[in-house]
Amino acid sequence: MTVRTAYGLLEGAEGKNCTIYMGVPYAKAPVGPLRWRKPQRPEPWEGVRQATHFGAKSVQFGNPRDTFYNNEFYSNKAFEVPISEDCLYLNVWVPKEGGGNLPVAVYVHGGAFMGGAGSNLPFVCNALTDQGVIVVTLNYRLGALGFLCHPLLGVEGENEAGGNLGLWDQLAAIAWVRENIAAFGGDPDNITVFGQSAGAMSLQALATSPKSRGLFRRMILQSGGGYRNPLGEYRTIAQAETFGDDLLEALGLPCHGWRESKTGRRDAERALWETPAEQLCPALNKALAAAFGQHKGMPYVPVVDGELLKEDGNTVIERGEALQIPCILGCNGDDLTAARENPSMDNSPMHRANTAYAQKMGKDAYVYYFDRKLPGDSAGAFHSAELWYVFGSLEYCWRPLEDTDYALSRKMVQRWTNFFKTGDPNGTGPKTWRPYTAADRFVALFR
């Protein structure tokens, strides 16, 4: 259970038919002078680091306990972790009888770019590792700390206004996996990235950036990918700047004071960099409330910063310059943006975005539609419902599940792990899930 990484020795914890290395730092703590900076390579450590507890998650914005998702993902105290600016950690789930050169899957969680963690339910990975796959889950900076873009945060020689730090974190985590996964028995040249909601939107954005070239081999986008996805948005720096002004106001500074004098600029910079986290967080939440009240859409999303994202990702996709790699895209029957009455594939904007992307990608794009109406309430096939099934973690679910649910989960686990291994969800079996093309508009139904 001890492995040697490029930064030191790790000792993991015993899981169900797997070993879990938890709370592994993939970058330096983004605190102090690194608060608004790209992730830096982690410091080596002496001796054996005990990787037996999940690391802290990013500062959260909004309270999921006040939403429908409390019961889904936050009701089990065993999965509670501290909240901290020091949050750049990942978890490696390794099959107990793995051997070497195993396929690797890296998961990016959702949460509207404002909440969540790689240690949340239902991201228990032993059903996936049982299929001979190493799975990595990760944390990244969220909300303003991860996606604020403002001229006061720019770095000379890089970009005008900072921003996209959460995306840079994800790239750093994937790069760490490429560098170190062989020590765990994984194949660094066989990495699949997969994500849901904001995680899928993040990966979609990264697939349009030259910075991601060579880091991963294929991807799965669940309820957040696609061409002109109604959830996806790429802001300009000018659009994003207003959200930074909200934060300055919340910190008690005139939002345009930094433009008017050197003293105003110095005060604003000091407030952004030096305000302690316990004082900064209430201001961030106040700014968030203002943003929801005054601006349309999610406050924090990927920004066309001129460095990581040089232009709107949809434009890159239109020109055929996004990563041309095998992919799976899908959404749920009662997903966000779905019609409230008589939802179906035909009237689902998210499904149309997925099929449009698949046609631009060509023969290696597979499309699914998840429409299992989960028992226990009337939420149906809600946004993120498929996660229990993809991870095979139904034993942790509060719902009165039926044999149908367990059978569906086994099927989806097999499809996803086949894709992790070979880029084909059918594996070596019959080709019952065909790629989506203009000539063959095949959609796999999971229900």
C-alpha positions in Angstrom: 0.0 0.0 0.0 3.1 2.3 -0.3 4.0 3.9 -3.6 6.8 6.3 -4.5 5.7 9.3 -6.4 7.9 12.1 -7.9 7.3 14.0 -4.6 7.7 11.3 -2.0 6.2 8.1 -0.6 2.5 7.6 -0.1 0.7 5.1 2.1 -2.9 4.5 1.3 -6.0 3.1 3.0 -7.6 -0.3 2.4 -10.9 0.0 0.5 -13.4 -2.6 -0.8 -11.2 -4.6 -3.2 -9.1 -1.6 -3.8 -6.5 0.7 -2.2 -7.3 4.4 -1.9 -4.7 7.1 -1.7 -6.6 10.1 -0.3 -5.7 13.8 0.1 -2.7 13.7 -2.2 -1.4 17.2 -3.0 -1.1 17.9 -6.7 0.0 21.5 -6.3 1.1 23.9 -3.6 -1.5 25.4 -1.3 -3.0 28.4 -3.2 -2.8 30.7 -0.2 -1.0 33.9 0.6 0.9 35.1 -2.5 -0.5 32.2 -4.5 -4.2 33.0 -3.8 -5.0 34.3 -7.3 -2.2 32.5 -9.1 -2.0 29.4 -11.3 -1.3 26.2 -9.4 2.4 25.5 -8.7 4.1 22.1 -8.5 3.9 20.6 -5.1 6.8 20.5 -2.6 8.5 17.1 -2.1 8.1 15.6 1.4 10.3 13.5 3.6 9.3 10.1 4.9 6.0 8.4 4.2 2.9 10.6 3.8 -0.3 9.0 5.2 -2.8 9.3 2.4 -5.7 7.9 4.5 -8.1 10.9 4.7 -9.7 13.0 2.1 -8.2 16.5 1.8 -10.1 19.8 2.4 -12.5 20.9 -0.3 -12.5 24.4 -1.9 -14.4 27.2 -0.3 -18.0 26.7 -1.2 -20.5 29.3 -2.5 -24.1 28.9 -1.7 -25.4 26.1 0.6 -26.3 22.8 -1.1 -27.9 21.7 2.2 -30.7 24.2 1.4 -31.4 22.5 -1.9 -32.7 19.2 -3.3 -29.2 17.9 -3.4 -28.7 17.7 0.4 -30.3 14.2 0.5 -28.5 13.1 -2.6 -24.9 14.0 -1.8 -24.5 15.7 1.6 -26.5 13.6 4.1 -23.7 11.1 5.0 -21.4 12.6 7.6 -18.7 10.0 6.8 -18.0 12.0 3.6 -17.7 15.4 5.3 -14.4 17.2 4.9 -13.1 20.6 6.0 -13.4 23.6 3.8 -10.2 25.6 3.1 -8.4 27.7 0.5 -5.8 24.9 0.8 -7.8 22.5 -1.3 -5.7 21.2 -4.2 -5.8 17.5 -3.5 -6.7 14.4 -5.4 -7.6 10.8 -4.6 -6.4 7.7 -6.4 -8.5 4.5 -6.3 -6.4 1.5 -7.3 -7.6 -2.1 -7.9 -6.3 -4.5 -5.3 -5.4 -7.1 -7.9 -4.3 -4.6 -10.6 -0.9 -5.4 -11.9 0.5 -2.7 -14.2 -0.3 -0.6 -17.2 -4.0 -0.2 -16.2 -6.3 2.3 -17.9 -6.9 5.5 -15.9 -10.0 7.6 -15.5 -9.9 11.1 -14.0 -13.2 12.6 -12.8 -14.0 16.3 -12.5 -17.0 17.0 -10.3 -19.8 19.4 -11.0 -21.5 22.0 -8.8 -22.2 25.1 -10.9 -18.5 26.0 -10.5 -19.4 27.0 -6.9 -19.7 23.8 -4.9 -18.8 20.1 -4.6 -15.6 18.0 -4.1 -14.0 14.9 -5.4 -14.8 13.2 -2.1 -18.6 13.7 -2.3 -21.1 11.0 -2.6 -21.7 9.3 -5.0 -18.1 9.3 -6.1 -17.2 5.9 -4.4 -15.1 4.2 -7.1 -14.7 0.6 -6.1 -17.3 -0.7 -8.6 -15.1 1.0 -11.3 -11.9 -0.4 -9.9 -13.4 -3.9 -9.8 -13.3 -3.6 -13.6 -9.6 -3.1 -13.7 -9.5 0.7 -13.9 -7.6 3.2 -11.8 -9.9 6.2 -10.9 -8.8 9.6 -9.8 -11.1 12.2 -8.2 -10.0 15.7 -7.5 -10.7 19.1 -6.0 -10.2 22.4 -7.7 -10.8 26.1 -6.8 -14.4 27.2 -7.0 -16.4 30.3 -7.3 -14.5 33.6 -7.2 -11.4 31.9 -5.9 -11.4 29.7 -9.0 -13.0 31.7 -11.7 -12.8 35.4 -10.8 -11.4 37.4 -13.8 -10.5 41.0 -13.2 -7.7 43.4 -14.4 -6.3 43.6 -10.9 -5.5 39.9 -11.1 -3.6 40.0 -14.4 0.0 38.7 -14.6 2.5 40.5 -16.8 3.5 38.3 -19.8 0.5 35.9 -19.3 -3.0 37.4 -19.5 -4.9 40.6 -18.9 -7.0 39.6 -16.0 -6.2 36.3 -14.4 -9.2 34.0 -14.2 -9.8 30.3 -15.1 -7.8 29.2 -12.1 -10.1 26.3 -11.5 -9.4 25.1 -15.1 -5.7 25.5 -14.6 -6.1 23.4 -11.4 -7.7 20.7 -13.4 -4.9 20.7 -15.9 -2.4 20.6 -13.1 -4.1 17.6 -11.6 -4.2 15.7 -14.9 -0.5 16.6 -15.5 0.2 15.2 -12.0 -1.6 12.0 -13.0 0.4 11.6 -16.2 3.6 12.2 -14.2 2.9 9.8 -11.3 0.2 7.2 -12.2 2.7 4.6 -13.4 3.8 4.3 -9.7 0.2 3.1 -8.9 0.2 0.7 -11.8 -1.5 3.0 -14.3 -0.8 3.7 -18.0 0.0 7.5 -18.4 -0.8 7.1 -22.1 -4.3 5.8 -21.5 -6.1 8.5 -19.5 -9.7 9.3 -20.0 -11.2 12.4 -18.4 -14.9 12.4 -17.4 -17.1 15.0 -15.7 -20.6 16.0 -15.0 -22.3 19.4 -15.2 -19.7 22.1 -14.4 -17.1 19.3 -14.6 -18.3 18.4 -18.2 -18.3 22.1 -19.0 -14.8 22.4 -17.8 -13.6 19.5 -19.8 -15.4 20.8 -22.9 -13.5 24.1 -22.4 -10.2 22.4 -22.0 -10.8 20.4 -25.1 -10.8 23.7 -27.1 -7.5 24.8 -25.5 -4.1 24.0 -27.0 -2.9 23.7 -23.3 -4.6 20.3 -23.0 -2.9 18.7 -26.0 -1.4 15.3 -25.1 -2.7 15.2 -21.6 -5.6 12.8 -22.1 -6.8 10.3 -24.7 -10.6 10.5 -24.6 -13.4 12.1 -22.6 -16.9 11.6 -21.3 -19.2 14.7 -20.9 -22.3 14.1 -18.7 -25.0 16.9 -18.7 -22.6 19.7 -19.5 -20.9 19.2 -22.8 -21.9 19.6 -26.4 -21.9 22.3 -29.1 -23.7 25.5 -27.9 -24.8 23.7 -24.8 -27.5 25.9 -23.1 -25.6 25.5 -19.8 -22.2 26.4 -21.3 -21.0 30.0 -21.5 -17.7 31.6 -22.4 -17.5 35.1 -21.0 -15.3 37.9 -22.3 -13.0 39.7 -19.8 -15.2 42.8 -20.0 -18.2 40.7 -19.0 -16.4 38.9 -16.2 -15.0 42.2 -14.8 -18.4 43.2 -13.4 -18.3 40.2 -11.0 -14.9 41.4 -9.7 -16.4 44.8 -9.1 -19.1 43.2 -7.0 -16.4 41.7 -4.8 -14.7 45.0 -4.4 -18.0 46.6 -3.3 -18.6 43.8 -0.9 -15.1 44.4 0.6 -16.1 48.1 1.2 -14.2 49.6 -1.7 -15.6 51.7 -4.6 -15.8 49.2 -7.5 -14.1 51.7 -9.8 -11.8 53.3 -7.3 -8.9 51.3 -8.5 -9.2 53.0 -11.9 -9.2 56.5 -10.5 -6.0 56.7 -8.5 -2.8 54.8 -7.5 -4.0 54.8 -3.9 -7.3 53.3 -4.9 -5.6 50.6 -7.0 -3.2 49.8 -4.1 -6.1 49.5 -1.6 -8.1 47.2 -4.0 -5.1 45.0 -4.6 -4.4 44.8 -0.9 -8.0 43.8 -0.2 -8.0 41.1 -2.7 -4.6 39.6 -1.7 -4.4 40.2 2.0 -7.9 39.9 3.4 -7.9 36.8 5.6 -10.1 33.9 4.4 -12.5 34.2 7.3 -13.2 37.8 6.3 -13.0 37.2 2.5 -15.6 34.4 2.4 -18.5 36.5 3.8 -17.6 39.2 1.2 -17.5 36.6 -1.5 -21.0 35.3 -0.6 -22.3 38.9 -0.5 -20.8 39.5 -4.0 -22.4 36.2 -5.1 -25.8 37.4 -4.0 -25.3 40.7 -5.8 -24.2 38.8 -8.9 -27.3 36.7 -9.0 -29.5 39.7 -8.5 -27.9 41.9 -11.2 -26.4 39.6 -13.8 -27.7 36.8 -16.0 -26.4 33.3 -15.8 -24.0 31.6 -13.4 -21.6 34.2 -11.9 -18.4 32.2 -12.4 -17.8 30.4 -15.7 -14.8 29.9 -18.0 -13.5 33.2 -19.5 -11.9 33.9 -22.8 -8.7 35.1 -21.1 -6.4 35.1 -24.2 -4.1 32.5 -22.7 -5.8 29.2 -21.7 -8.9 30.0 -23.7 -8.0 32.2 -26.7 -11.6 32.5 -28.0 -15.1 31.2 -27.5 -15.0 27.4 -27.4 -18.0 27.1 -29.7 -16.0 28.9 -32.4 -13.1 26.5 -32.0 -15.6 23.6 -32.3 -17.1 25.1 -35.5 -13.7 25.2 -37.1 -13.0 21.6 -36.2 -10.1 22.6 -34.0 -11.2 21.1 -30.7 -9.5 17.9 -29.6 -10.4 15.1 -32.0 -10.6 12.3 -29.5 -13.2 9.6 -28.8 -16.0 10.9 -26.6 -19.2 10.0 -24.9 -21.8 12.7 -24.4 -25.2 12.5 -22.8 -27.9 14.1 -20.6 -30.9 13.1 -18.5 -34.6 13.0 -19.2 -35.5 15.6 -16.6 -32.2 17.4 -16.8 -31.7 21.2 -16.5 -33.2 23.0 -19.5 -35.5 20.0 -20.2 -39.1 20.8 -20.9 -41.3 20.7 -17.8 -44.2 19.1 -19.6 -43.6 16.0 -21.7 -39.8 16.1 -21.6 -38.2 14.0 -24.3 -35.1 13.7 -26.5 -36.8 15.6 -29.2 -37.4 18.7 -27.1 -34.2 18.6 -25.0 -31.8 21.5 -25.8 -29.0 19.7 -24.0 -29.6 16.6 -26.1 -29.5 18.6 -29.3 -26.2 20.2 -28.2 -24.7 16.7 -27.6 -25.8 15.4 -31.0 -24.6 18.6 -32.8 -21.1 18.1 -31.2 -21.1 14.4 -32.0 -21.7 15.2 -35.7 -18.8 17.6 -35.7 -16.5 15.1 -34.0 -17.2 12.3 -36.4 -17.2 8.5 -36.0 -15.8 8.3 -32.5 -18.6 10.1 -30.6 -21.2 8.1 -28.7 -24.4 9.7 -27.4 -26.6 8.5 -24.6 -29.9 9.6 -23.0 -30.5 8.6 -19.3 -34.2 8.4 -18.5 -34.5 6.2 -15.4 -37.2 7.8 -13.2 -35.6 7.3 -9.8 -37.9 5.9 -7.0 -38.5 7.8 -3.8 -39.9 11.1 -5.1 -41.1 12.8 -8.3 -37.8 14.3 -9.4 -37.5 11.7 -12.2 -34.3 11.5 -14.2 -33.0 14.7 -12.6 -29.7 16.5 -13.2 -26.9 14.3 -11.8 -29.2 11.2 -11.3 -27.0 9.1 -13.5 -24.0 9.5 -11.1 -25.2 6.8 -8.7 -25.3 4.4 -11.7 -22.1 5.4 -13.4 -20.1 5.0 -10.2 -22.0 1.9 -9.1 -22.4 3.4 -5.6 -26.1 2.6 -5.2 -25.5 1.1 -1.8 -25.0 4.7 -0.4 -28.2 6.0 -2.0 -31.1 6.8 0.3 -33.8 5.9 -2.3 -35.8 2.7 -2.2 -34.0 1.2 -5.2 -35.2 -1.8 -7.1 -33.5 -4.7 -8.9 -33.9 -2.6 -12.1 -31.6 0.1 -10.7 -28.8 -2.4 -9.8 -29.0 -4.0 -13.2 -28.9 -0.6 -14.9 -25.9 0.4 -12.9 -24.0 -2.7 -13.7 -24.7 -2.0 -17.4 -23.5 1.6 -17.2 -20.4 0.7 -15.2 -19.5 -1.8 -17.9 -20.1 0.6 -20.7 -18.0 3.4 -19.0 -15.1 1.1 -18.1 -15.1 -0.4 -21.6 -14.7 3.1 -22.9 -11.9 3.9 -20.3 -10.0 0.9 -21.6 -10.4 1.1 -25.3 -12.4 4.1 -26.4 -15.3 1.8 -27.4 -18.2 1.4 -24.8 -19.0 -2.0 -26.3 -15.6 -3.4 -25.4 -15.1 -6.8 -27.1 -18.8 -7.5 -27.1 -21.4 -6.9 -29.9 -21.4 -3.4 -31.3 -24.8 -2.5 -29.8 -23.9 1.1 -29.1 -23.0 2.7 -32.4 -21.3 6.1 -32.8 -23.6 9.0 -33.5 -23.2 10.4 -37.1 -25.4 12.4 -39.5 -26.0 9.2 -41.4 -26.7 7.0 -38.3 -28.2 9.0 -35.4 -27.9 6.3 -32.8 -28.6 7.1 -29.2 -28.1 4.7 -26.3 -31.0 4.7 -23.9 -30.5 4.0 -20.2 -33.7 3.6 -18.3 
